[in-house]
Amino acid sequence: MIKKNTERNKTIRLTEKEENSYVARSIKLSAHNKGVNLENKVIWQDTFRALNYIPDNFADLIVVDPPYNLTKLFGKNIFRQTDAETYKKWLDKWLAKLGRILKSEGSIYICSDWQSSLLIPEVACKYFIVQNRISWEREKGRAASDNWKNCLEDIWFFTKSNKYTFNMEAVKVQKKVVAPYRDVNGKPKDWADENGKKIRYTAPSNIWTDITVPFWSMAENTDHPTQKPEKLIAKLILASSNIGDMVFDPFLGSGTTAVTAKKLQRRYLGIERERKYVALALKRLETADYDKTIQGYENGIFKSRNYKLTS
Ligand SMILES: C[S@@+](CC[C@H](N)C(=O)[O-])C[C@H]1O[C@@H](n2cnc3c(N)ncnc32)[C@H](O)[C@@H]1O
């Protein structure tokens, strides 16, 4: 029997009028408005210019999802793939500025594909201490006849010092128990019975296989070509910041870092140079005033991938 697809396309889109009205809520930084309140704002500007006006020791957490070293169209601008040395120089141009902006006990995460990933620590270790590399599995990838299908992305985890926030309890992973051992009194050993299911909560590893990249039937989906899932960013924010902390993203895109920070009661600041993405970010932030849901994260628990589709 063919199952009828009744799901609605939920992709967030804007009319020209809406785009104009959202963009009007963004700010631009210059020598003339030094000291302007940067809390919970979206900056519509080239990041290399705007970063000069962000104060020292501003951010508790920085999440960076930069253009990877691939040719890609972002709105009206193309980022062009280049040789490794030129890409490293480009990384250095903004990483040097982030070193000044991150607080002494702060953390910074940098997203990459496997090729750009080879270059990131070479530059970032000039300013930060490397703590880990997370690899997460993208569900989809383009098949190749002469190579392995590319379904992996990395997120590098750096800190400014060896004193930093890490809330392990907030990002524990729910697992089904295969071997439900009991102690001599018959009590479950390290697991619990939840609604008839045997469940254990374990420390999260640096391999994540529970992530779904936004697609048309997800409420967070936009037309941004490389939008990150809120669930992915939620893990970084929950682990490496506390309620009320400042979360900063210098390549904001459609706003995922800011939106997730807002939903998790953090303060935020983001920079993006494409008008359309600035507007999308501001629309998503407005929706987050009343809708705090993060797909795949419920009641403090990260659910398995596509759990709604499979349960
Ligand atoms: C990989 S995307 C970020 C996607 C974002 N994490 C999201 O979930 O939507 C990188 C973004 O950086 C923006 N960008 C590239 N160069 C920039 C620059 N010099 N200044 C500001 N934004 C820039 C691009 O327009 C693009 O939206």
The ligand as an SDF file (V2000), in Angstrom:
LIG
                    3D

 27 29  0  0  0  0  0  0  0  0999 V2000
   28.1710   28.0740    6.5130 C   0  0  0  0  0  0  0  0  0  0  0  0
   27.1370   29.4500    6.4930 S   0  0  0  0  0  0  0  0  0  0  0  0
   26.4840   29.5270    8.1340 C   0  0  0  0  0  0  0  0  0  0  0  0
   25.1710   28.8010    8.2590 C   0  0  0  0  0  0  0  0  0  0  0  0
   24.5400   28.9090    9.6310 C   0  0  0  0  0  0  0  0  0  0  0  0
   25.2660   28.1390   10.6100 N   0  0  0  0  0  0  0  0  0  0  0  0
   23.0860   28.4730    9.6150 C   0  0  0  0  0  0  0  0  0  0  0  0
   22.7210   27.5230   10.3280 O   0  0  0  0  0  0  0  0  0  0  0  0
   22.3020   29.0500    8.8540 O   0  0  0  0  0  0  0  0  0  0  0  0
   28.2670   30.7500    6.4350 C   0  0  0  0  0  0  0  0  0  0  0  0
   27.6320   32.1150    6.3590 C   0  0  0  0  0  0  0  0  0  0  0  0
   28.6610   33.0940    6.4150 O   0  0  0  0  0  0  0  0  0  0  0  0
   28.2610   34.1980    5.6310 C   0  0  0  0  0  0  0  0  0  0  0  0
   29.4840   34.9500    5.3070 N   0  0  0  0  0  0  0  0  0  0  0  0
   30.4860   34.5960    4.4770 C   0  0  0  0  0  0  0  0  0  0  0  0
   31.4460   35.5340    4.4680 N   0  0  0  0  0  0  0  0  0  0  0  0
   31.0390   36.5120    5.3130 C   0  0  0  0  0  0  0  0  0  0  0  0
   31.6080   37.7380    5.7420 C   0  0  0  0  0  0  0  0  0  0  0  0
   32.7750   38.1570    5.2670 N   0  0  0  0  0  0  0  0  0  0  0  0
   30.9300   38.4860    6.6290 N   0  0  0  0  0  0  0  0  0  0  0  0
   29.7250   38.0710    7.1110 C   0  0  0  0  0  0  0  0  0  0  0  0
   29.1320   36.9170    6.7460 N   0  0  0  0  0  0  0  0  0  0  0  0
   29.7890   36.1460    5.8620 C   0  0  0  0  0  0  0  0  0  0  0  0
   27.5830   33.5850    4.4370 C   0  0  0  0  0  0  0  0  0  0  0  0
   26.6930   34.4940    3.8140 O   0  0  0  0  0  0  0  0  0  0  0  0
   26.8720   32.3750    5.0710 C   0  0  0  0  0  0  0  0  0  0  0  0
   25.5300   32.6710    5.3690 O   0  0  0  0  0  0  0  0  0  0  0  0
  1  2  1  0
  2  3  1  0
  2 10  1  0
  3  4  1  0
  4  5  1  0
  5  6  1  0
  5  7  1  0
  7  8  2  0
  7  9  1  0
 10 11  1  0
 11 12  1  0
 11 26  1  0
 12 13  1  0
 13 14  1  0
 13 24  1  0
 14 15  1  0
 14 23  1  0
 15 16  2  0
 16 17  1  0
 17 18  1  0
 17 23  2  0
 18 19  1  0
 18 20  2  0
 20 21  1  0
 21 22  2  0
 22 23  1  0
 24 25  1  0
 24 26  1  0
 26 27  1  0
M  CHG  2   2   1   9  -1
M  END
$$$$
